[in-house]
């Protein structure tokens, strides 16, 4: 029996209700639910039917702390390159939080799912992101929260991390996604209207 049941949301409901959740309680998502999310991920479109994805699931608290610290250290070193990226969030003190030993880059979620690319073809990365969107929408439909943690990518691709996580040397971590039970509601973030450059009728 799955810990989380289908909420009955339509596909459009899930698309418009999905949020990047950054507050979780510490309960872990159960294995049947995670397997359901992985099944949803691999139902994504895939160029030339290559299915280049592979998955790593981390639920061990000590390992999550370890990779949070590694990701924070790596991102602090890289931050200068991406100063403009975080300019809109300067008021949130992201840099200060990275320096805080108590801050988890995984926001205390109990599960990290890393989508990896097994192939180096021209569409492998796109396929992994398509799988990621499927996974996140499925999680939303099951009442779970998710958030992509792009700043963890460099740390997860370090040789020692790949060895510990059983990621082969020729496989690349592409999309780290935290999954968990939201601790409260997440604020809706407005989006701009579609920028249609051309429409021939």
Number of C-alpha atoms within 10 A of each C-alpha: 7 13 12 16 12 12 11 11 15 9 12 10 13 20 17 11 14 22 19 16 23 19 19 21 14 16 13 16 19 15 11 13 18 19 12 15 22 20 15 19 25 20 13 18 16 18 14 7 8 14 19 22 24 18 16 14 15 15 16 13 14 10 13 20 17 13 18 24 23 18 24 23 16 16 21 14 10 13 15 10 9 10 11 11 11 14 11 9 11 13 8 11 10 13 15 11 14 19 13 12 10 10 16 19 22 26 18 21 30 21 25 22 22 26 25 23 26 22 17 12 12 9 15 21 22 17 22 28 19 17 25 26 16 22 26 27 26 24 25 23 23 20 19 21 26 27 20 20 18 13 19 26 18 16 21 24 19 14 13 12 16 17 13 10 15 11 22 11 12 9 18 23 25 23 23 24 23 27 29 28 22 19 14 11 10 15 9 11 7 6 6 5 6 6 6 6 5 6 5 3 3
